[in-house]
Amino acid sequence: MQSQLSYLRYHLAGFSLGGNFCLRVAAAAHDHAIRLSSATAFCPVVHAELANSALVEPRNWLYNAYFVRKWKRSLRLKNLHFPETYALEQFARLKSLDDMNRELIPRYTSFTQLSDYFDAYAIVDDRLRKTVCPCYLHFAKDDMIIPVEGVERINNHGNLQIVVTEHGGHCGFLSNWRFDSWQDERLVQIVSSFEPTKP
């Protein structure tokens, strides 16, 4: 995008798995000549194995069903374009995320072990040490998908600003009882802070 569209500043933001991707891009930006002014993540997946374990808990059956449905929809689209690679009858019997992970990851990725696959896109330990732009991470203690304990596994090398709130659930940070989005306000605040102050 930067090769086609020229702007003074580029900001990247993401939610959940998109937040994880956003932070990994920020960590790789310097090595790949990607210009970023900031990266903002709300409830980013810290380690997929932790998130997957939370998702398959009985209390999260609704989330599990949602992601299974969403994944199968994606597979149906792939089958439409690549029927020789993605056979629908193979997926019909898969009822949970655990089933789908065990079946699909070894088949369609270079990983034979689920643990290796999950670890490949974790942001724990020193994975974010190469970030050169400010990164803003937001977590909630009552997030039912991203265990807040995982935040302690992120090593902060100075460019990370980590905010942990009491409430917010999974990407549901609100400002008030009218359901105004605190996330939107926060993102505008962050991006605006990089604009030059008007006299």
Residue pairs with C-beta under 8 A, 6 or more apart in sequence:
2 10
2 34
2 35
9 37
9 194
10 34
10 35
10 36
10 37
11 36
11 37
11 38
11 39
11 40
11 190
11 191
11 194
12 22
12 25
12 26
12 36
12 38
12 39
12 40
13 19
13 22
13 39
13 40
13 41
13 42
13 187
14 20
14 21
14 22
14 23
14 40
14 41
14 42
14 44
15 41
15 42
15 43
15 171
15 183
16 42
16 43
16 44
16 45
16 145
16 146
16 170
16 171
17 44
17 45
19 41
19 42
19 43
19 44
19 45
19 137
20 41
20 44
20 45
20 46
20 121
20 123
21 121
22 39
22 40
22 41
22 44
23 39
23 41
23 44
23 123
23 128
23 131
23 135
23 137
24 121
24 123
24 127
25 34
25 36
25 39
26 36
26 39
26 128
26 131
26 133
26 135
27 123
27 127
27 128
27 129
27 130
27 131
28 34
28 130
29 35
29 36
29 131
29 132
29 133
30 130
30 132
31 130
36 132
36 133
37 133
37 134
37 194
38 133
38 134
38 135
38 136
38 190
38 191
38 194
39 131
39 133
39 134
39 135
39 136
40 135
40 136
40 138
40 186
40 187
40 190
41 135
41 136
41 137
41 138
42 138
42 171
42 173
42 183
43 138
43 139
43 140
43 143
43 145
43 146
43 168
43 170
43 171
44 123
44 137
44 146
45 51
45 121
45 123
45 146
46 122
46 123
46 124
46 146
46 147
46 150
46 151
46 153
46 154
47 118
47 119
47 122
47 123
47 124
47 150
47 153
48 117
48 118
48 121
48 122
49 114
49 115
49 118
49 119
49 122
50 146
50 147
50 150
51 145
51 146
51 147
52 97
52 98
52 101
52 118
54 60
54 144
54 145
54 146
54 147
55 63
55 64
55 67
55 97
55 145
56 64
56 96
56 97
56 98
59 144
60 144
60 145
63 144
63 145
63 170
64 96
64 97
67 97
68 94
68 95
68 96
68 97
68 100
71 97
71 100
72 91
72 94
75 86
75 88
75 91
76 88
78 85
78 86
79 86
79 87
79 88
90 103
91 100
93 99
94 100
94 103
94 104
101 114
102 114
105 111
105 114
105 117
106 112
106 114
109 117
111 117
111 120
123 154
124 150
124 153
124 154
124 155
125 153
125 154
125 155
126 155
126 157
128 135
128 154
128 155
128 157
128 159
128 160
129 155
129 157
131 157
131 159
131 160
132 159
133 159
134 159
134 161
135 159
135 160
135 161
136 161
136 163
136 186
136 190
137 151
137 154
137 160
137 161
137 162
137 163
138 163
138 164
138 165
138 168
138 173
138 183
138 186
139 146
139 148
139 151
139 162
139 163
139 164
139 165
139 168
140 148
140 164
140 165
140 166
140 167
140 168
140 169
140 170
140 172
140 173
141 148
141 164
141 165
141 166
141 167
142 166
142 167
142 168
142 169
143 168
143 169
143 170
144 169
144 170
145 170
146 170
148 164
151 162
151 164
154 160
154 162
156 162
165 173
167 173
168 174
168 182
171 183
173 181
173 182
173 183
173 186
174 180
174 181
174 182
175 181
175 182
175 185
